[in-house]
Amino acid sequence: MTYPDWVTKAGVYKTEQGTIIRVSEDGEGRLSVELLKRPDWVAAPIGMAGLRVAPTTTRLTARQVQSLPQ
C-alpha cells in the first residue's frame, strides 16, 4: 500500500504554539514522535504526529534542526 508523502513525512516540526516535535520512521514504516523539552527529546504520544500536517505547523530547515539538541 502506498501512502501520500505527508502521511510518512519524517522530520522536525514547530507548531504555532512553539512546540517542537521530531517524527521518525523506522525501516518497517512505523512512526515515532519525540517532543523537545530542552535539553532533552522525550517520547510523545503517537497522536502528536498529526500536528505535522496542521496548516499552522512548519517543517524546520536543516540549519534550524542542527541548532537543536541531538
HTML snippet that shows the backbone in 3Dmol.js (N, CA, C, O; Angstrom):
<script src="https://3Dmol.org/build/3Dmol-min.js"></script>
<div id="view" style="width:600px;height:400px;position:relative"></div>
<script>
const pdb = `
ATOM      1  N   MET A   1       0.845  -1.167   0.000  1.00  0.00           N
ATOM      2  CA  MET A   1       0.000   0.000   0.000  1.00  0.00           C
ATOM      3  C   MET A   1       0.893   1.234   0.000  1.00  0.00           C
ATOM      4  O   MET A   1       1.880   1.290   0.734  1.00  0.00           O
ATOM      5  N   THR A   2       0.551   2.215  -0.818  1.00  0.00           N
ATOM      6  CA  THR A   2       1.306   3.453  -0.907  1.00  0.00           C
ATOM      7  C   THR A   2       0.519   4.577  -0.246  1.00  0.00           C
ATOM      8  O   THR A   2      -0.674   4.748  -0.495  1.00  0.00           O
ATOM      9  N   TYR A   3       1.199   5.331   0.590  1.00  0.00           N
ATOM     10  CA  TYR A   3       0.572   6.439   1.299  1.00  0.00           C
ATOM     11  C   TYR A   3       1.049   7.763   0.713  1.00  0.00           C
ATOM     12  O   TYR A   3       2.144   7.838   0.155  1.00  0.00           O
ATOM     13  N   PRO A   4       0.232   8.807   0.839  1.00  0.00           N
ATOM     14  CA  PRO A   4       0.691  10.132   0.408  1.00  0.00           C
ATOM     15  C   PRO A   4       1.934  10.525   1.191  1.00  0.00           C
ATOM     16  O   PRO A   4       2.135  10.077   2.319  1.00  0.00           O
ATOM     17  N   ASP A   5       2.763  11.363   0.587  1.00  0.00           N
ATOM     18  CA  ASP A   5       4.027  11.776   1.203  1.00  0.00           C
ATOM     19  C   ASP A   5       3.828  12.380   2.582  1.00  0.00           C
ATOM     20  O   ASP A   5       4.642  12.132   3.471  1.00  0.00           O
ATOM     21  N   TRP A   6       2.777  13.165   2.796  1.00  0.00           N
ATOM     22  CA  TRP A   6       2.595  13.824   4.089  1.00  0.00           C
ATOM     23  C   TRP A   6       2.291  12.843   5.208  1.00  0.00           C
ATOM     24  O   TRP A   6       2.491  13.168   6.378  1.00  0.00           O
ATOM     25  N   VAL A   7       1.817  11.664   4.879  1.00  0.00           N
ATOM     26  CA  VAL A   7       1.497  10.678   5.918  1.00  0.00           C
ATOM     27  C   VAL A   7       2.775  10.129   6.541  1.00  0.00           C
ATOM     28  O   VAL A   7       2.826   9.917   7.752  1.00  0.00           O
ATOM     29  N   THR A   8       3.785   9.899   5.750  1.00  0.00           N
ATOM     30  CA  THR A   8       5.011   9.279   6.242  1.00  0.00           C
ATOM     31  C   THR A   8       6.169  10.264   6.366  1.00  0.00           C
ATOM     32  O   THR A   8       7.313   9.844   6.537  1.00  0.00           O
ATOM     33  N   LYS A   9       5.899  11.553   6.286  1.00  0.00           N
ATOM     34  CA  LYS A   9       6.953  12.551   6.271  1.00  0.00           C
ATOM     35  C   LYS A   9       7.640  12.654   7.633  1.00  0.00           C
ATOM     36  O   LYS A   9       7.092  13.220   8.579  1.00  0.00           O
ATOM     37  N   ALA A  10       8.854  12.096   7.712  1.00  0.00           N
ATOM     38  CA  ALA A  10       9.648  12.229   8.929  1.00  0.00           C
ATOM     39  C   ALA A  10      10.315  13.600   8.906  1.00  0.00           C
ATOM     40  O   ALA A  10      10.544  14.164   7.836  1.00  0.00           O
ATOM     41  N   GLY A  11      10.622  14.130  10.074  1.00  0.00           N
ATOM     42  CA  GLY A  11      11.291  15.418  10.146  1.00  0.00           C
ATOM     43  C   GLY A  11      11.045  16.078  11.482  1.00  0.00           C
ATOM     44  O   GLY A  11      10.490  15.479  12.404  1.00  0.00           O
ATOM     45  N   VAL A  12      11.472  17.329  11.568  1.00  0.00           N
ATOM     46  CA  VAL A  12      11.310  18.106  12.792  1.00  0.00           C
ATOM     47  C   VAL A  12      10.391  19.281  12.460  1.00  0.00           C
ATOM     48  O   VAL A  12      10.571  19.967  11.453  1.00  0.00           O
ATOM     49  N   TYR A  13       9.408  19.495  13.323  1.00  0.00           N
ATOM     50  CA  TYR A  13       8.361  20.470  13.069  1.00  0.00           C
ATOM     51  C   TYR A  13       8.161  21.378  14.276  1.00  0.00           C
ATOM     52  O   TYR A  13       8.431  20.994  15.414  1.00  0.00           O
ATOM     53  N   LYS A  14       7.676  22.608  14.001  1.00  0.00           N
ATOM     54  CA  LYS A  14       7.363  23.558  15.058  1.00  0.00           C
ATOM     55  C   LYS A  14       5.906  23.980  14.902  1.00  0.00           C
ATOM     56  O   LYS A  14       5.488  24.441  13.840  1.00  0.00           O
ATOM     57  N   THR A  15       5.139  23.812  15.983  1.00  0.00           N
ATOM     58  CA  THR A  15       3.738  24.185  15.946  1.00  0.00           C
ATOM     59  C   THR A  15       3.577  25.683  16.163  1.00  0.00           C
ATOM     60  O   THR A  15       4.527  26.372  16.536  1.00  0.00           O
ATOM     61  N   GLU A  16       2.377  26.175  15.927  1.00  0.00           N
ATOM     62  CA  GLU A  16       2.082  27.584  16.124  1.00  0.00           C
ATOM     63  C   GLU A  16       2.369  28.021  17.565  1.00  0.00           C
ATOM     64  O   GLU A  16       2.756  29.165  17.803  1.00  0.00           O
ATOM     65  N   GLN A  17       2.180  27.113  18.519  1.00  0.00           N
ATOM     66  CA  GLN A  17       2.420  27.418  19.932  1.00  0.00           C
ATOM     67  C   GLN A  17       3.896  27.321  20.306  1.00  0.00           C
ATOM     68  O   GLN A  17       4.261  27.626  21.441  1.00  0.00           O
ATOM     69  N   GLY A  18       4.755  26.901  19.368  1.00  0.00           N
ATOM     70  CA  GLY A  18       6.182  26.813  19.638  1.00  0.00           C
ATOM     71  C   GLY A  18       6.664  25.437  20.054  1.00  0.00           C
ATOM     72  O   GLY A  18       7.850  25.257  20.330  1.00  0.00           O
ATOM     73  N   THR A  19       5.773  24.467  20.103  1.00  0.00           N
ATOM     74  CA  THR A  19       6.168  23.101  20.439  1.00  0.00           C
ATOM     75  C   THR A  19       6.972  22.514  19.286  1.00  0.00           C
ATOM     76  O   THR A  19       6.583  22.628  18.124  1.00  0.00           O
ATOM     77  N   ILE A  20       8.091  21.888  19.616  1.00  0.00           N
ATOM     78  CA  ILE A  20       8.927  21.271  18.591  1.00  0.00           C
ATOM     79  C   ILE A  20       8.824  19.757  18.733  1.00  0.00           C
ATOM     80  O   ILE A  20       9.067  19.200  19.803  1.00  0.00           O
ATOM     81  N   ILE A  21       8.457  19.101  17.628  1.00  0.00           N
ATOM     82  CA  ILE A  21       8.335  17.646  17.627  1.00  0.00           C
ATOM     83  C   ILE A  21       9.228  17.062  16.536  1.00  0.00           C
ATOM     84  O   ILE A  21       9.460  17.669  15.490  1.00  0.00           O
ATOM     85  N   ARG A  22       9.719  15.858  16.827  1.00  0.00           N
ATOM     86  CA  ARG A  22      10.535  15.125  15.849  1.00  0.00           C
ATOM     87  C   ARG A  22       9.794  13.835  15.519  1.00  0.00           C
ATOM     88  O   ARG A  22       9.504  13.027  16.401  1.00  0.00           O
ATOM     89  N   VAL A  23       9.495  13.656  14.242  1.00  0.00           N
ATOM     90  CA  VAL A  23       8.798  12.458  13.783  1.00  0.00           C
ATOM     91  C   VAL A  23       9.812  11.604  13.035  1.00  0.00           C
ATOM     92  O   VAL A  23      10.471  12.073  12.107  1.00  0.00           O
ATOM     93  N   SER A  24       9.927  10.347  13.448  1.00  0.00           N
ATOM     94  CA  SER A  24      10.871   9.413  12.825  1.00  0.00           C
ATOM     95  C   SER A  24      10.110   8.222  12.279  1.00  0.00           C
ATOM     96  O   SER A  24       9.033   7.876  12.763  1.00  0.00           O
ATOM     97  N   GLU A  25      10.687   7.604  11.266  1.00  0.00           N
ATOM     98  CA  GLU A  25      10.100   6.400  10.676  1.00  0.00           C
ATOM     99  C   GLU A  25      11.159   5.312  10.664  1.00  0.00           C
ATOM    100  O   GLU A  25      12.277   5.528  10.198  1.00  0.00           O
ATOM    101  N   ASP A  26      10.801   4.130  11.183  1.00  0.00           N
ATOM    102  CA  ASP A  26      11.773   3.045  11.183  1.00  0.00           C
ATOM    103  C   ASP A  26      11.740   2.310   9.841  1.00  0.00           C
ATOM    104  O   ASP A  26      10.962   2.663   8.954  1.00  0.00           O
ATOM    105  N   GLY A  27      12.574   1.304   9.698  1.00  0.00           N
ATOM    106  CA  GLY A  27      12.693   0.554   8.453  1.00  0.00           C
ATOM    107  C   GLY A  27      11.429  -0.157   8.013  1.00  0.00           C
ATOM    108  O   GLY A  27      11.282  -0.504   6.841  1.00  0.00           O
ATOM    109  N   GLU A  28      10.523  -0.372   8.942  1.00  0.00           N
ATOM    110  CA  GLU A  28       9.266  -1.054   8.617  1.00  0.00           C
ATOM    111  C   GLU A  28       8.111  -0.072   8.453  1.00  0.00           C
ATOM    112  O   GLU A  28       6.960  -0.481   8.303  1.00  0.00           O
ATOM    113  N   GLY A  29       8.422   1.232   8.483  1.00  0.00           N
ATOM    114  CA  GLY A  29       7.398   2.232   8.249  1.00  0.00           C
ATOM    115  C   GLY A  29       6.642   2.700   9.479  1.00  0.00           C
ATOM    116  O   GLY A  29       5.688   3.470   9.365  1.00  0.00           O
ATOM    117  N   ARG A  30       7.059   2.242  10.662  1.00  0.00           N
ATOM    118  CA  ARG A  30       6.392   2.686  11.895  1.00  0.00           C
ATOM    119  C   ARG A  30       6.898   4.066  12.293  1.00  0.00           C
ATOM    120  O   ARG A  30       8.098   4.341  12.261  1.00  0.00           O
ATOM    121  N   LEU A  31       5.958   4.925  12.667  1.00  0.00           N
ATOM    122  CA  LEU A  31       6.311   6.273  13.098  1.00  0.00           C
ATOM    123  C   LEU A  31       6.497   6.333  14.607  1.00  0.00           C
ATOM    124  O   LEU A  31       5.848   5.602  15.356  1.00  0.00           O
ATOM    125  N   SER A  32       7.386   7.208  15.039  1.00  0.00           N
ATOM    126  CA  SER A  32       7.531   7.523  16.461  1.00  0.00           C
ATOM    127  C   SER A  32       7.653   9.039  16.561  1.00  0.00           C
ATOM    128  O   SER A  32       8.080   9.706  15.618  1.00  0.00           O
ATOM    129  N   VAL A  33       7.274   9.567  17.711  1.00  0.00           N
ATOM    130  CA  VAL A  33       7.273  11.011  17.907  1.00  0.00           C
ATOM    131  C   VAL A  33       8.016  11.341  19.193  1.00  0.00           C
ATOM    132  O   VAL A  33       7.837  10.682  20.217  1.00  0.00           O
ATOM    133  N   GLU A  34       8.845  12.363  19.124  1.00  0.00           N
ATOM    134  CA  GLU A  34       9.537  12.876  20.303  1.00  0.00           C
ATOM    135  C   GLU A  34       9.242  14.370  20.425  1.00  0.00           C
ATOM    136  O   GLU A  34       9.078  15.073  19.428  1.00  0.00           O
ATOM    137  N   LEU A  35       9.182  14.821  21.638  1.00  0.00           N
ATOM    138  CA  LEU A  35       8.887  16.206  21.964  1.00  0.00           C
ATOM    139  C   LEU A  35      10.138  16.817  22.580  1.00  0.00           C
ATOM    140  O   LEU A  35      10.759  16.213  23.454  1.00  0.00           O
ATOM    141  N   LEU A  36      10.510  18.013  22.129  1.00  0.00           N
ATOM    142  CA  LEU A  36      11.688  18.673  22.696  1.00  0.00           C
ATOM    143  C   LEU A  36      11.304  19.368  23.986  1.00  0.00           C
ATOM    144  O   LEU A  36      10.531  20.326  23.996  1.00  0.00           O
ATOM    145  N   LYS A  37      11.867  18.861  25.078  1.00  0.00           N
ATOM    146  CA  LYS A  37      11.744  19.501  26.392  1.00  0.00           C
ATOM    147  C   LYS A  37      13.181  19.790  26.783  1.00  0.00           C
ATOM    148  O   LYS A  37      13.842  18.992  27.446  1.00  0.00           O
ATOM    149  N   ARG A  38      13.644  20.950  26.354  1.00  0.00           N
ATOM    150  CA  ARG A  38      15.064  21.301  26.473  1.00  0.00           C
ATOM    151  C   ARG A  38      15.646  20.896  27.812  1.00  0.00           C
ATOM    152  O   ARG A  38      15.044  21.164  28.852  1.00  0.00           O
ATOM    153  N   PRO A  39      16.760  20.280  27.808  1.00  0.00           N
ATOM    154  CA  PRO A  39      17.621  19.993  26.673  1.00  0.00           C
ATOM    155  C   PRO A  39      17.393  18.608  26.081  1.00  0.00           C
ATOM    156  O   PRO A  39      18.213  18.147  25.286  1.00  0.00           O
ATOM    157  N   ASP A  40      16.317  17.937  26.437  1.00  0.00           N
ATOM    158  CA  ASP A  40      16.129  16.545  26.035  1.00  0.00           C
ATOM    159  C   ASP A  40      14.963  16.354  25.075  1.00  0.00           C
ATOM    160  O   ASP A  40      14.017  17.141  25.054  1.00  0.00           O
ATOM    161  N   TRP A  41      15.051  15.300  24.286  1.00  0.00           N
ATOM    162  CA  TRP A  41      13.927  14.822  23.491  1.00  0.00           C
ATOM    163  C   TRP A  41      13.261  13.718  24.313  1.00  0.00           C
ATOM    164  O   TRP A  41      13.937  12.804  24.785  1.00  0.00           O
ATOM    165  N   VAL A  42      11.953  13.797  24.483  1.00  0.00           N
ATOM    166  CA  VAL A  42      11.226  12.787  25.256  1.00  0.00           C
ATOM    167  C   VAL A  42      10.149  12.167  24.377  1.00  0.00           C
ATOM    168  O   VAL A  42       9.612  12.814  23.478  1.00  0.00           O
ATOM    169  N   ALA A  43       9.844  10.909  24.648  1.00  0.00           N
ATOM    170  CA  ALA A  43       8.807  10.216  23.881  1.00  0.00           C
ATOM    171  C   ALA A  43       7.483  10.968  24.021  1.00  0.00           C
ATOM    172  O   ALA A  43       7.135  11.449  25.100  1.00  0.00           O
ATOM    173  N   ALA A  44       6.764  11.057  22.919  1.00  0.00           N
ATOM    174  CA  ALA A  44       5.478  11.755  22.901  1.00  0.00           C
ATOM    175  C   ALA A  44       4.407  10.811  22.366  1.00  0.00           C
ATOM    176  O   ALA A  44       4.732   9.833  21.693  1.00  0.00           O
ATOM    177  N   PRO A  45       3.147  11.086  22.653  1.00  0.00           N
ATOM    178  CA  PRO A  45       2.073  10.247  22.122  1.00  0.00           C
ATOM    179  C   PRO A  45       2.094  10.248  20.586  1.00  0.00           C
ATOM    180  O   PRO A  45       2.331  11.284  19.966  1.00  0.00           O
ATOM    181  N   ILE A  46       1.848   9.101  19.991  1.00  0.00           N
ATOM    182  CA  ILE A  46       1.877   8.977  18.534  1.00  0.00           C
ATOM    183  C   ILE A  46       0.875   9.922  17.873  1.00  0.00           C
ATOM    184  O   ILE A  46       1.077  10.333  16.730  1.00  0.00           O
ATOM    185  N   GLY A  47      -0.188  10.267  18.571  1.00  0.00           N
ATOM    186  CA  GLY A  47      -1.187  11.181  18.019  1.00  0.00           C
ATOM    187  C   GLY A  47      -0.618  12.551  17.697  1.00  0.00           C
ATOM    188  O   GLY A  47      -1.177  13.286  16.883  1.00  0.00           O
ATOM    189  N   MET A  48       0.498  12.896  18.337  1.00  0.00           N
ATOM    190  CA  MET A  48       1.120  14.193  18.057  1.00  0.00           C
ATOM    191  C   MET A  48       1.710  14.240  16.648  1.00  0.00           C
ATOM    192  O   MET A  48       2.005  15.322  16.139  1.00  0.00           O
ATOM    193  N   ALA A  49       1.885  13.088  16.018  1.00  0.00           N
ATOM    194  CA  ALA A  49       2.390  13.066  14.641  1.00  0.00           C
ATOM    195  C   ALA A  49       1.446  13.816  13.715  1.00  0.00           C
ATOM    196  O   ALA A  49       1.879  14.365  12.702  1.00  0.00           O
ATOM    197  N   GLY A  50       0.178  13.845  14.047  1.00  0.00           N
ATOM    198  CA  GLY A  50      -0.799  14.558  13.233  1.00  0.00           C
ATOM    199  C   GLY A  50      -0.572  16.056  13.200  1.00  0.00           C
ATOM    200  O   GLY A  50      -1.041  16.732  12.284  1.00  0.00           O
ATOM    201  N   LEU A  51       0.135  16.582  14.179  1.00  0.00           N
ATOM    202  CA  LEU A  51       0.408  18.018  14.198  1.00  0.00           C
ATOM    203  C   LEU A  51       1.227  18.470  12.996  1.00  0.00           C
ATOM    204  O   LEU A  51       1.157  19.632  12.595  1.00  0.00           O
ATOM    205  N   ARG A  52       2.008  17.552  12.417  1.00  0.00           N
ATOM    206  CA  ARG A  52       2.877  17.968  11.310  1.00  0.00           C
ATOM    207  C   ARG A  52       2.109  18.370  10.068  1.00  0.00           C
ATOM    208  O   ARG A  52       2.665  19.037   9.195  1.00  0.00           O
ATOM    209  N   VAL A  53       0.844  17.981   9.963  1.00  0.00           N
ATOM    210  CA  VAL A  53       0.062  18.350   8.779  1.00  0.00           C
ATOM    211  C   VAL A  53      -0.876  19.517   9.050  1.00  0.00           C
ATOM    212  O   VAL A  53      -1.632  19.919   8.165  1.00  0.00           O
ATOM    213  N   ALA A  54      -0.840  20.064  10.258  1.00  0.00           N
ATOM    214  CA  ALA A  54      -1.676  21.224  10.574  1.00  0.00           C
ATOM    215  C   ALA A  54      -1.186  22.420   9.752  1.00  0.00           C
ATOM    216  O   ALA A  54       0.020  22.582   9.563  1.00  0.00           O
ATOM    217  N   PRO A  55      -2.094  23.247   9.268  1.00  0.00           N
ATOM    218  CA  PRO A  55      -1.686  24.378   8.432  1.00  0.00           C
ATOM    219  C   PRO A  55      -0.789  25.393   9.147  1.00  0.00           C
ATOM    220  O   PRO A  55      -0.069  26.146   8.491  1.00  0.00           O
ATOM    221  N   THR A  56      -0.824  25.420  10.461  1.00  0.00           N
ATOM    222  CA  THR A  56      -0.012  26.387  11.208  1.00  0.00           C
ATOM    223  C   THR A  56       1.317  25.805  11.690  1.00  0.00           C
ATOM    224  O   THR A  56       2.090  26.495  12.354  1.00  0.00           O
ATOM    225  N   THR A  57       1.583  24.548  11.363  1.00  0.00           N
ATOM    226  CA  THR A  57       2.842  23.901  11.736  1.00  0.00           C
ATOM    227  C   THR A  57       3.821  24.021  10.580  1.00  0.00           C
ATOM    228  O   THR A  57       3.450  23.844   9.420  1.00  0.00           O
ATOM    229  N   THR A  58       5.078  24.324  10.903  1.00  0.00           N
ATOM    230  CA  THR A  58       6.102  24.446   9.862  1.00  0.00           C
ATOM    231  C   THR A  58       7.178  23.385  10.058  1.00  0.00           C
ATOM    232  O   THR A  58       7.511  23.008  11.182  1.00  0.00           O
ATOM    233  N   ARG A  59       7.702  22.921   8.947  1.00  0.00           N
ATOM    234  CA  ARG A  59       8.815  21.975   8.997  1.00  0.00           C
ATOM    235  C   ARG A  59      10.096  22.788   9.114  1.00  0.00           C
ATOM    236  O   ARG A  59      10.291  23.753   8.376  1.00  0.00           O
ATOM    237  N   LEU A  60      10.965  22.402  10.035  1.00  0.00           N
ATOM    238  CA  LEU A  60      12.210  23.128  10.233  1.00  0.00           C
ATOM    239  C   LEU A  60      13.209  22.792   9.130  1.00  0.00           C
ATOM    240  O   LEU A  60      13.234  21.675   8.612  1.00  0.00           O
ATOM    241  N   THR A  61      14.017  23.763   8.790  1.00  0.00           N
ATOM    242  CA  THR A  61      15.065  23.557   7.790  1.00  0.00           C
ATOM    243  C   THR A  61      16.213  22.772   8.412  1.00  0.00           C
ATOM    244  O   THR A  61      16.291  22.630   9.632  1.00  0.00           O
ATOM    245  N   ALA A  62      17.091  22.272   7.574  1.00  0.00           N
ATOM    246  CA  ALA A  62      18.254  21.524   8.064  1.00  0.00           C
ATOM    247  C   ALA A  62      19.092  22.388   9.004  1.00  0.00           C
ATOM    248  O   ALA A  62      19.591  21.900  10.018  1.00  0.00           O
ATOM    249  N   ARG A  63      19.246  23.653   8.673  1.00  0.00           N
ATOM    250  CA  ARG A  63      20.030  24.559   9.525  1.00  0.00           C
ATOM    251  C   ARG A  63      19.374  24.726  10.894  1.00  0.00           C
ATOM    252  O   ARG A  63      20.063  24.718  11.914  1.00  0.00           O
ATOM    253  N   GLN A  64      18.060  24.876  10.925  1.00  0.00           N
ATOM    254  CA  GLN A  64      17.341  25.015  12.193  1.00  0.00           C
ATOM    255  C   GLN A  64      17.459  23.740  13.021  1.00  0.00           C
ATOM    256  O   GLN A  64      17.618  23.805  14.240  1.00  0.00           O
ATOM    257  N   VAL A  65      17.383  22.594  12.375  1.00  0.00           N
ATOM    258  CA  VAL A  65      17.492  21.307  13.090  1.00  0.00           C
ATOM    259  C   VAL A  65      18.877  21.151  13.691  1.00  0.00           C
ATOM    260  O   VAL A  65      19.009  20.610  14.789  1.00  0.00           O
ATOM    261  N   GLN A  66      19.907  21.606  13.005  1.00  0.00           N
ATOM    262  CA  GLN A  66      21.279  21.488  13.507  1.00  0.00           C
ATOM    263  C   GLN A  66      21.486  22.258  14.808  1.00  0.00           C
ATOM    264  O   GLN A  66      22.352  21.907  15.609  1.00  0.00           O
ATOM    265  N   SER A  67      20.700  23.297  15.019  1.00  0.00           N
ATOM    266  CA  SER A  67      20.858  24.103  16.233  1.00  0.00           C
ATOM    267  C   SER A  67      20.152  23.497  17.448  1.00  0.00           C
ATOM    268  O   SER A  67      20.278  24.010  18.560  1.00  0.00           O
ATOM    269  N   LEU A  68      19.414  22.414  17.237  1.00  0.00           N
ATOM    270  CA  LEU A  68      18.684  21.753  18.327  1.00  0.00           C
ATOM    271  C   LEU A  68      19.543  20.687  18.989  1.00  0.00           C
ATOM    272  O   LEU A  68      20.495  20.193  18.385  1.00  0.00           O
ATOM    273  N   PRO A  69      19.211  20.325  20.237  1.00  0.00           N
ATOM    274  CA  PRO A  69      19.937  19.201  20.867  1.00  0.00           C
ATOM    275  C   PRO A  69      19.719  17.920  20.078  1.00  0.00           C
ATOM    276  O   PRO A  69      18.672  17.720  19.463  1.00  0.00           O
ATOM    277  N   GLN A  70      20.721  17.064  20.107  1.00  0.00           N
ATOM    278  CA  GLN A  70      20.610  15.785  19.408  1.00  0.00           C
ATOM    279  C   GLN A  70      19.931  14.805  20.316  1.00  0.00           C
ATOM    280  O   GLN A  70      19.727  13.651  19.938  1.00  0.00           O
TER     281      GLN A  70
END
`;
const viewer = $3Dmol.createViewer("view");
viewer.addModel(pdb, "pdb");
viewer.setStyle({}, {cartoon: {color: "spectrum"}});
viewer.zoomTo();
viewer.render();
</script>
